[in-house]
């Protein structure tokens, strides 16, 4: 179970170059994150980070709160 959760963080991290979203990678996976967009498009880096974070959080939610602390630390780095 731990490795599955670890993989989620690694996969999400591939969308970043430092603290900036890799726009091409994000746009090629937009179907995964579209549901987390408020107005149908992403106009800045913060909205993209928000969508990725929501997606990651929902995946981690299945782990019964065990990894929420890691999520908070991960997000604070972005």
GISULHU-V690859 format. One line per field, one symbol per residue. ss: DSSP state (A for helix, B for strand, O for the rest). burial: 1 if it has 24 or more other ideal C-beta (glycine too) atoms within 12 Angstrom, else 0. A space follows every 10 residues. Layout:
# GISULHU-V690859
ss->???
burial->???
This chain:
# GISULHU-V690859
ss->OAAAAAAAAA AAAOOBBOOB BOAAAAAAOA AAAAAAOOOO OOOOAAAAAA AAAAAAAAAA AOOOOOOAAA AAAAAAAO
burial->0000100110 0110110000 1000010000 0010010000 0000000110 1111111001 0000001000 10011001
